[in-house]
Amino acid sequence: MAHLEEEIFSLAREAGVDAVGICSATPFGSIEKMRFKTWLEGGNNAGMSWFERESDKRFIPAALLEGAKSAIVFRINFFRKGGDPRIALYAQSEDYHEVLKRKITKAISPLEEAGGKQRICVDTSPIAEKLLAFRAGLGWIGRNTLIITKQNGPWSFLGVVLTTLELEHCGYGLENGSCGKCRKCIDSCPTGALGDSGLDARKCISYLSIEKRRDRLSPDELSQIGNRLFGCDECLRACPFGKTAPNTKAEEFLTTIILPKDATFESLKNISDGTPISRAFRFTKRRKGNPKA
């Protein structure tokens, strides 16, 4: 392993990153593109237009950073025990977009000194992060469509850095495997949103309770959401690999939320600052009447 890669890994460990993998930034093949196209054509994105915008770039890293040769993928465990089960665990602590960007920025400081150009992607760019994580050896894509590891199941945040530097393909904390014949995530889904062909977001409680405006939910959709306030973790909690997940080492993700039994969606406004929940109250029009959830 070259000195530059070792320096990145050392800084990543200091920042509390659980695993890092470096892989090629070459385009993905026609199979991945066709699967995504078929998924979109089936309406499985539930009208979330950002999946369609610049979809051609999703599988071509160099379309996001001209001259990209390597991808560095970072994985951080965010699991911790406790918290309000009506709120997705990922949303109960500091916004992971900002946390990962800070940690990643620190870890890749040697790249600029080495003359490289970089682009950081944390769930905000049209790039196939999970496919790159699989390519980098950070886990496998499970039936719940999430990156799975033997260490902590599906409880991981991902961040990707594209660089124009040619780096050695290596990493630490690497592991691979498969779901085998296990279908527990599919069987646990309350609405049947998961299937052998992937996720149908139109049925997903996370979509219904986060992305869709509450005044546009049908009586049946409201019934499916039940008492959930923001998101759904059923398929994550059903994964056998996640049953023994250790608590996160990142202090930023140790916070959990507990609300009264009679809490409503509006109750989240008072505790949403600095968390992913705040996106539901971001726009003034949505704060009045029926906010987008």
C-alpha positions, 0 to 999 in steps of 0.5 A: 500500500502506498503512503498516500492511501495509508495517510488517508486511512489513518486520518479516517480512523482518527475521524471515527470512520469504520471502514474505507475502500478505494476502487476504480471510478470506471463507469458501471456496465449496462446491467446496472443501468438497465436495472435502474431504467426498468425500476424507473419505468415501473414508477417505483421512484414514486414521483421523486423526480431527482432519481430521473434527473441526470440519471445517465450520470449515476453510473458514470463517475467521471460525469460528476468529476472530469478525469475521475480515476478513483473512488474512495468510499467511507462507511460509518456505523450509526446504530445505537440502542434505544430511541423512539421507534416511531422515528427512523434511527438515522434521523434522531441525531445530527444530520449525517450529511454534515457529519460525514462531510466533516469527517471525509474532508479531514481524511482526504486532505492529503489528496489536494496536496498530492495534486488531485481534484476531488468531489465529495458526495454524501447522498446529494449527487446523482451517483450510485453510492451503494454500487461503489461501496460494493465495488470497494468491498465495503459490503453487499447490497441486500434485499432491502436495497441497503449495504449490508455488512456482517459487522453491523448489518444495514446500519451504515452511512456512506460517503464517496469521494471521487478523485483524479488521482490513480490510487491503489485499490485497497482498504480497511474494514473490508468485508463481503458476503450475501443474504443467501436465502434470507428474506426476513427484510421482505417479510417484515415490510408492513406494506409489501414495498420490498420484493424480489425486484427491489423497492416500490417507494410508492408503498414504502412508509419512509416515502409516505411519512417523509417525502409525501405531503400529509394533506395528499395522503389517502386514508389507506396511506395514513392507515399504513403509516399508523403512529409512525412520525418520520420514516420506518426501520422495519426492514433494518431491524429484521436483518439478522446481521444487524441484530448484534450491531455494536453502538456507533463510535461516532459521538455525533450519532449517539443521540436518540429521541423519546417523545410522549405517546400522544406525540404528533408529527408537529411535535417534531418541529421543536426537536428537529433542528440539526437533524434530518427531520428539519427538512420536513419543516424547511419551507415556510409554506409547509410549516403552515397547515400541512407540512411535507413529511 
